[in-house]
């Protein structure tokens, strides 16, 4: 699957380049594995993203661990 699921693509819409550059590779990893969703943690000076086994594939959750 080369394209991101619709939920992932919509999540990136309207985000700045730095945000997309950080989050998109993790979304692509999620697509490659098709096992887990993605947790995005917005910090005061940046953003982190990682796969999270508690989140179903195709979903993005913003928040803290």
C-alpha positions as CSV (number, residue, x, y, z in Angstrom):
1,X,0.0,0.0,0.0
2,X,1.7,3.2,-1.2
3,X,-1.0,5.7,-0.1
4,X,-1.8,6.7,3.4
5,X,-5.3,5.7,4.7
6,X,-7.7,8.5,4.5
7,X,-7.6,9.2,8.2
8,X,-3.8,9.6,8.1
9,X,-4.0,11.9,5.0
10,X,-6.6,14.0,6.7
11,X,-4.6,14.2,9.9
12,X,-1.7,15.8,8.0
13,X,-3.9,18.3,6.1
14,X,-3.1,21.9,7.0
15,X,-0.1,21.0,9.2
16,X,3.2,22.8,8.8
17,X,6.2,21.2,7.0
18,X,8.1,20.4,10.2
19,X,5.1,18.6,11.6
20,X,4.6,16.6,8.5
21,X,8.3,15.8,8.2
22,X,8.2,14.4,11.7
23,X,4.9,12.5,11.7
24,X,4.6,11.2,8.1
25,X,7.4,8.6,8.3
26,X,5.7,7.0,11.3
27,X,2.4,7.0,9.5
28,X,4.2,5.3,6.6
29,X,5.7,2.8,9.0
30,X,2.2,2.0,10.3
31,X,1.0,1.4,6.8
32,X,3.9,-0.9,6.0
33,X,3.3,-3.0,9.1
34,X,-0.6,-2.6,9.2
35,X,-0.6,-3.6,12.8
36,X,-0.8,-0.5,15.0
37,X,-2.0,3.1,14.9
38,X,0.0,6.2,15.7
39,X,0.3,8.3,18.8
40,X,1.4,11.9,18.3
41,X,2.7,13.8,21.3
42,X,2.7,17.6,20.8
43,X,5.4,19.2,23.0
44,X,6.1,22.9,23.7
45,X,9.0,22.9,21.2
46,X,8.1,20.1,18.8
47,X,6.3,16.9,18.2
48,X,7.0,13.2,18.6
49,X,5.2,10.3,16.9
50,X,5.4,6.6,17.4
51,X,3.5,3.4,16.7
52,X,1.3,2.4,19.6
53,X,0.0,-1.2,20.0
54,X,-3.0,0.2,22.0
55,X,-4.2,2.1,19.0
56,X,-5.9,0.2,16.1
57,X,-4.2,0.5,12.7
58,X,-5.5,3.5,10.7
59,X,-6.1,5.7,13.7
60,X,-4.1,8.6,15.0
61,X,-4.3,9.8,18.6
62,X,-2.8,13.0,19.9
63,X,-1.9,13.2,23.6
64,X,0.5,11.9,26.2
65,X,1.6,8.3,26.7
